[in-house]
Amino acid sequence: MKKYIIFTAISTIFLVGCRTSKDVAITSQHEFIQTVLVKQVEAAIDNNIIAAKYENGTTLYYTILDNFGNVSLTWDRSSNRQSYDEGYSTYKGDIDIPSFVMVSGLNEEFIFRVVEIDDYAFYNCTNVTSINIPHSINRILANALKGCSGLVKITVNERNAMYKDIDGVLFSKDSRMLVKYPAKKELPGYTISEDVSFICQEAFQDNSFLRRITVGNFVTVISDYAFKNCSELRDVTLGRNVRVIGKQSFFGCLKLETLNSRNVFPPHNSPVVFEEATKENCRLYVPRGQMENYKRHLEWSEFKNVVEY
């Protein structure tokens, strides 16, 4: 514990979130009270990992990142698990991530600021139904929400500088990246905003409610596995500026009936984007005069039913 004595001297800085704005400082102190003093029951450090127990019975685990009191929410270490994929995670229900974690030691209170969500933090946590992201989070790693097949909504504190949610869907603050669409969000159709230019890896994966997707005209990249295993998806419209479609983006979409590409330039596909059954049965619509152009490109050439519109 001796190496954490430094935190006592700078705990006041953490209370105001290392900011100078009076307005932000007050908000940070408010969140500190709500997410730590009220909800946290106890916490202990072992091998650079903080285990914090909360009033709702949940225990969250944090990795210490540096000597400035920053920590990362990480995967469940319960039952002596040594890695994220060993055994069953106790993360379940509604997860309310705090902005701060307090640890007692040597008659002092040490304050840690939660600044990121670690890689695989919620890997295959099928019983997690919602995640509330505080204002302090500035980084969510690519696989943090991988396999969260029970997720209904994601909410973000409005003062978060890097992320936001729109109706329970996670976006970057500037709306350019669609980060995660919950697997259990019950909508039959979804139109991706014209503000979005990048659909992140596994963004829609495992959603079993969507039947229609319209990709906005300013989206340029659909990342790997973006719509993988969207088992009810039947109709997809790709905006006119989609340039890249990643690996297995539409794999497992076995009910896909129509695919409407508005782009006169065939998007560049990874070697495997669609199921063979999709290329056999799905009708591909391409701009008038571009059929031969599409037939010269990887995977597009394998669609059996191509129609110019």
ABEGO torsion letter per residue (X at the ends): XAAAAAAAAAAAAAAAGGBABAAAAAAAAAAAAAAAAAABABBBBBGGBBBBBBAAGBBBBBBBABAAGBBBBBBBABGGBABAABEBBABBEBBBBBABBBBBBGGBBBBBBBABBBBGAABGBAABABBBBBAABABBBAAAABGBAABABBBBBAABAABBBBGGBBBBAAGABBABBBAABBBABBBBBAABABBBBGAABGBAABABBBBBAABABBBBGAABGBAABABBBBBAABABBBBGAABGBAABABBBBABABBBBBBABABBAAAAAABBBBBBBGAAAAAAABBGAAABABBBBX
